[in-house]
Amino acid sequence: METSTQHVLNCSFSSWYPKFRRLTITSRVVPLPIEFINYLNADGVVLPQACPQPSTRYTCGDESDSDLSDEWNNASDDEDTTAPIPTFPKLEEDVNQHIRELGGYVFPKLNWSSPQDAAWISHNGTLQCSTFQDITLLLKSSDRVGHDLTKPHLSFEGCQDPAGDFSGYEACKIYEQYRKECKDFDTKPINFVHAAISQRDISNYYPFMVTTMTECCHDIAKFFYKNIKEKFTETNYVIDIYRRKKNSITLVDFNPFNTLTDTALFEWSELTSGQPLAGHRVKCPIDDQESRIQIVIFRCIEGSHGIASNPYLRSKVPLDIAEANSNVNASQLVEYLKLMSKKMENDDI
């Protein structure tokens, strides 16, 4: 499918937020200094100086603090322990001020991506952050954020006018008020001829989505035609919305209409084929007088049998294990782990 560089840029948070701020989560946009970007791109996870230590969830066995201390003290003298610890006092001060203004809890993202793949490393297993340190740990640990920083040009693959070296890219960090993730939907307007609406979290079954299907579609369609259509600069795009309750919808994000955007319960081949989509066909009034009707196609997980695996589970295990698990069967994986265990024992001798 053909898109343009401008189409992708228009879906960047800092591009659309000023126009739609009353519809979305209260946020702050902060341009990142090049020093902080270089720090995020550097190898290793060394938290900036002056940051408070993170809250942690220790689950690595029964080792005592003294055992851990001995291990550190016995580390090789050849290790470089004099590397300077980075400091970003102005950025830290600004970020903590934004956190206070937004109620004490936020979640971070860059221009297009949030560090969802790194949520497992936080002290509470979510993207909820209350300090600069919490945010830094998530950004530093996320491959999705790394993609935004080091390979933004990949977001423009397939564009009719490639972005070249993309030297004008300005990385921004966005802080949004934290809300628990639920009742989340993908909607995919396509030339305003039909809309595809999908449950966003496909790793869980939510019974209410089945029982309130029609009501959900009515709310989403009215919200879209009243607030988004004709007001966003693009024709084809994907939006994420959050439906808290009846007649209460919050815009979460705009996404480029290209294959890098997750389509949840739909396939890109379906959305671009021009053929009628399969799914629940719901007739939705799109004005208060209910004089205009729009057909939308709705899909959700309708039972525990339809649940998909969490796409970020792979991020929680070492890369060697993840790659081995995707390429071999269970018995081969067991043998691989035995060999690795034996190798570690030999290395300790």
C-alpha positions in Angstrom: 0.0 0.0 0.0 1.3 3.5 -0.8 1.5 6.2 1.8 3.5 9.4 2.1 6.1 10.7 4.4 3.7 13.5 5.5 1.0 11.0 6.3 3.3 9.3 8.8 4.4 12.6 10.3 0.8 13.7 10.7 0.2 10.7 12.9 3.1 11.7 15.2 1.6 12.6 18.6 3.1 16.1 18.7 1.5 16.8 15.3 -2.1 16.0 16.1 -2.3 16.7 19.8 -2.7 20.5 19.7 -5.8 20.1 17.4 -7.5 17.2 19.4 -6.3 17.9 22.9 -9.8 18.3 24.3 -10.6 14.8 23.1 -7.6 13.0 24.4 -5.7 12.3 27.6 -4.1 15.4 29.2 -0.5 15.3 28.1 2.8 17.2 28.0 5.2 17.1 25.0 8.9 17.6 25.7 11.6 17.7 23.0 14.5 15.5 24.0 18.0 16.9 24.1 20.5 15.1 21.9 22.5 14.1 25.0 19.5 12.2 26.4 18.8 10.5 23.0 22.5 9.4 22.8 22.1 8.0 26.4 19.0 6.0 25.4 20.8 4.6 22.4 23.9 3.6 24.3 24.4 0.0 25.4 23.6 -1.1 29.0 21.1 0.2 31.5 22.8 2.8 33.8 20.3 5.1 35.4 21.2 8.8 35.5 22.8 10.3 38.5 20.6 11.9 41.2 17.7 9.7 40.3 16.1 7.9 43.3 16.6 4.2 43.2 13.7 2.3 41.6 11.1 0.3 43.4 11.9 -3.3 42.6 10.2 -6.7 42.8 12.9 -9.2 43.9 12.0 -12.7 42.7 15.3 -14.3 42.0 15.5 -16.9 44.6 16.6 -16.9 48.3 20.0 -15.2 48.0 20.7 -12.9 50.9 21.9 -9.3 50.5 25.3 -10.4 51.7 25.5 -13.1 49.0 24.8 -10.5 46.4 27.3 -8.1 47.8 30.0 -10.8 47.8 29.3 -11.5 44.1 29.7 -7.8 43.3 32.9 -7.5 45.4 34.4 -10.5 43.7 33.7 -9.2 40.2 36.7 -9.1 37.8 39.1 -6.2 38.4 39.3 -5.9 34.7 35.7 -4.5 34.5 35.5 -0.9 33.7 33.9 0.7 36.8 34.9 4.3 36.0 32.5 5.0 33.2 30.8 8.4 33.9 27.2 8.3 35.1 25.0 10.5 33.0 23.2 13.5 34.5 20.2 15.4 33.0 19.2 17.8 35.8 17.2 20.2 33.7 15.3 17.4 32.0 14.7 15.6 35.2 13.4 18.8 36.9 11.0 19.5 33.9 9.8 15.9 33.8 9.1 15.7 37.6 7.2 19.0 37.3 5.0 17.6 34.5 4.3 14.5 36.6 3.1 16.7 39.5 0.9 18.7 37.2 -0.6 15.6 35.8 -1.6 14.2 39.1 1.5 12.2 40.2 1.2 9.3 37.7 1.9 9.3 34.0 2.8 6.9 31.2 5.5 7.8 28.6 5.8 7.4 24.8 7.8 8.9 22.0 6.5 10.3 18.8 4.9 7.1 17.7 5.7 4.3 20.2 5.2 3.6 23.9 7.5 1.2 25.8 4.9 -1.5 26.1 7.5 -4.2 25.6 9.4 -3.0 28.7 6.4 -2.9 31.1 7.6 -6.2 32.7 10.7 -4.5 34.0 8.9 -1.8 36.0 8.2 -2.2 39.7 4.5 -2.7 39.1 4.5 -4.5 35.7 2.7 -1.6 34.0 3.6 1.7 32.2 2.6 3.7 35.3 5.4 6.1 36.3 5.7 8.5 39.2 9.4 9.6 38.8 11.9 10.6 36.1 13.7 7.4 37.0 10.6 5.2 36.3 10.3 6.8 32.9 14.0 6.5 32.0 14.1 2.8 33.0 11.1 2.0 30.6 12.5 4.1 27.7 16.0 2.6 28.1 14.7 -0.9 28.2 12.3 -0.8 25.2 13.0 -2.0 21.7 10.0 -0.2 20.5 11.4 3.1 21.7 14.7 2.2 20.2 13.0 1.8 16.9 11.7 5.3 17.1 15.1 6.7 18.0 17.4 4.7 15.7 15.3 3.6 12.8 12.6 6.2 12.3 13.1 5.8 8.6 11.6 2.3 8.7 8.3 3.9 9.5 8.5 5.6 6.1 9.1 2.4 4.1 6.6 2.1 1.3 6.1 5.8 1.2 5.9 7.4 -2.3 8.4 10.0 -1.1 11.0 8.4 1.2 12.3 10.5 4.0 16.0 10.1 3.1 18.4 10.4 6.0 15.6 12.0 8.1 18.0 14.5 9.6 15.1 16.8 10.6 13.6 14.3 13.0 12.8 15.7 16.4 12.3 13.1 19.1 9.7 14.1 21.6 8.7 12.5 24.9 5.1 12.6 25.8 3.7 12.3 29.3 0.0 11.3 29.6 -2.1 10.9 32.7 -2.1 7.3 33.7 -5.3 5.3 33.4 -5.7 1.6 33.7 -5.8 -0.2 30.4 -9.3 -1.7 29.6 -12.2 -1.2 27.2 -9.7 -0.3 24.5 -10.5 -0.3 20.8 -8.8 0.0 17.5 -10.9 1.7 14.8 -9.8 1.7 11.2 -11.6 4.3 9.0 -11.0 3.6 5.3 -12.0 6.4 3.0 -15.0 6.9 5.3 -16.9 4.2 3.3 -16.8 1.7 6.1 -15.1 1.4 9.5 -13.5 -1.7 11.1 -13.6 -1.8 14.9 -11.5 -4.2 16.8 -10.8 -5.1 20.5 -7.3 -3.7 21.1 -6.1 -6.2 23.8 -6.4 -9.5 22.0 -4.7 -11.5 24.8 -7.8 -11.3 27.1 -11.5 -12.1 26.9 -13.8 -9.4 28.0 -17.4 -10.7 28.2 -18.8 -7.1 28.3 -17.6 -6.5 24.8 -19.9 -9.2 23.5 -22.9 -8.2 25.5 -22.5 -4.4 24.8 -21.3 -4.8 21.2 -24.1 -2.6 19.6 -23.8 0.1 22.3 -20.0 0.3 21.9 -20.3 0.6 18.1 -22.9 3.3 18.3 -20.8 5.4 20.7 -17.7 4.9 18.6 -19.4 5.8 15.3 -21.0 9.0 16.8 -17.7 10.0 18.3 -15.8 9.5 15.1 -18.2 11.3 12.8 -18.7 14.2 15.2 -15.1 14.8 16.3 -12.6 13.1 13.8 -14.0 12.9 10.3 -13.2 16.0 8.2 -11.0 17.4 11.0 -8.0 15.1 10.7 -5.8 15.9 7.8 -5.6 12.3 6.5 -8.1 10.0 4.8 -6.9 6.5 5.7 -5.6 6.0 9.2 -6.0 3.9 12.4 -7.1 5.4 15.7 -7.0 4.0 19.2 -9.8 5.0 21.5 -10.7 4.3 25.1 -14.4 3.7 26.0 -14.8 4.2 29.8 -18.5 3.9 29.9 -21.6 4.7 27.8 -21.2 7.9 25.8 -17.7 8.5 27.2 -14.9 8.0 24.7 -11.3 9.2 24.8 -9.1 9.5 21.8 -5.7 7.8 22.5 -3.7 7.8 19.3 -3.6 8.2 15.5 -1.6 5.6 13.6 -0.3 5.5 10.0 -2.3 3.4 7.6 0.6 1.0 6.8 1.8 -2.4 7.7 3.8 -1.3 10.7 0.6 -0.5 12.6 -1.0 -3.4 14.5 -4.4 -4.4 13.1 -5.5 -6.4 16.1 -8.2 -8.9 15.0 -8.0 -7.8 11.3 -5.5 -8.5 8.6 -4.0 -5.8 6.3 -4.9 -8.0 3.3 -8.6 -7.7 4.4 -8.5 -4.0 5.0 -6.9 -3.2 1.6 -8.7 -5.8 -0.6 -11.7 -3.7 -1.3 -13.9 -6.6 -0.5 -16.6 -6.7 2.3 -15.2 -7.5 5.7 -16.4 -10.4 7.8 -17.5 -9.7 11.3 -20.5 -8.4 13.2 -22.3 -5.8 11.0 -23.7 -3.1 13.2 -25.9 -0.3 12.0 -24.9 2.8 13.7 -26.6 6.2 13.8 -24.0 8.9 13.3 -25.9 12.0 14.3 -28.1 13.0 17.2 -31.3 12.8 15.1 -30.3 9.2 14.1 -31.2 10.2 10.5 -27.9 9.0 9.1 -26.7 5.4 9.4 -23.2 3.9 9.0 -22.5 0.2 8.9 -19.4 -0.8 10.9 -17.7 -4.2 11.2 -17.0 -5.2 14.7 -14.7 -8.0 16.0 -13.8 -9.0 19.5 -12.7 -12.1 21.4 -15.9 -14.0 22.0 -14.7 -16.7 24.3 -11.6 -18.0 26.1 -10.9 -20.2 23.0 -10.1 -17.1 20.9 -7.5 -15.5 23.1 -4.2 -14.8 21.4 -0.8 -14.8 23.2 0.5 -11.6 24.7 2.7 -10.1 21.9 5.2 -8.8 24.6 5.8 -12.0 26.4 8.8 -12.6 24.2 10.4 -9.4 25.7 10.5 -11.0 29.2 12.9 -13.8 28.4 16.6 -13.8 27.2 16.9 -13.4 23.5 18.6 -16.8 23.1 15.6 -18.5 24.8 13.1 -16.6 22.7 14.8 -17.4 19.4 15.3 -21.0 20.4 11.6 -21.3 21.4 10.5 -19.9 18.0 12.6 -22.3 16.0 12.5 -25.6 17.7 10.0 -27.9 19.4 9.7 -28.5 23.1 12.1 -31.5 23.4 14.8 -29.6 21.4 14.4 -26.6 23.7 14.8 -28.8 26.8 18.0 -30.3 25.3 19.2 -26.8 24.5 18.6 -25.6 28.1 20.5 -28.7 29.5 23.5 -27.9 27.3 23.5 -24.3 28.4 23.3 -25.3 32.1 26.2 -27.7 31.6 28.2 -25.1 29.9 27.6 -22.6 32.8 28.7 -25.3 35.3 31.9 -25.9 33.3 32.6 -22.2 33.2 32.4 -22.0 37.0 35.0 -24.7 37.5 
